[in-house]
Amino acid sequence: MRGCFSYVISIAAIALLICLVCWIFATDFLIFDILLTLGLIALHVVVALVIIVIVIWVIKEFFG
């Protein structure tokens, strides 16, 4: 019974995802521009965090 319910939930989730994608293309929603902007912001944050980790690692190696 649990496997059948999981299958039904999976089919419903896939159907919802397909409807959402079709709605995005049909209405020319600017989700792609929003995602691109958020991706660029996230890229800046990730690069800053990586630089901070590298600096901390270098300081730890020299003085640790």
N, C-alpha and C positions, 0 to 999 in steps of 0.2 A: 504493500500500500504506500509506503514511504517513497519508493522509487517512482511510482506512478505520479504522485503529487509533485515530486521534484521535476519530473518530465513536463507536467502541465505548467508549472511555474516558469521553467526554462522557455517553453514555447511562447508563453505570454510575454516574457521579457524580450524575446527576439522580435515578436510582433510589435511591441511598443517601440523598440529601437528603430525598426523599419519605418513605422509611422512618423517618428520624430525626424528621421533623415529625410523622408519625402516631404514633410512639412517645411523643413529648412530650405530644400531646393525649390519648392513650389512658391514660397513667399519671399525668396531672396533675403532671408534673414541674415543679419550681419554677424552670425555666430563665428564665422571663420575669421573675420577681422578681430573680434573680441578674443578669440583663442590665440591668434597670432600675437596680439598685444600682451596678453597674459604670459605667453611663452617667452617673449622677449624680456619681460620683467623678471620672470623666473630664472632666465638665463643669467641676467645680471646678478641676482641674488646668489645663485649657485657658484658663479665665478668668484664673487666676493668671499663666500664661505670657503671655497677651495684655497684661495690665497691666504686667508687667515689660518687655515689648518697647516698649510705649508710653512708659513712664518713661525707658527708655534712649534712645529716639528723641528725646524732648523735651529731655533733658540734652544730647544730641549737637547738636541744633539750636541751643540757647542758648549752649553753650560750645565748639562745634566749629568 
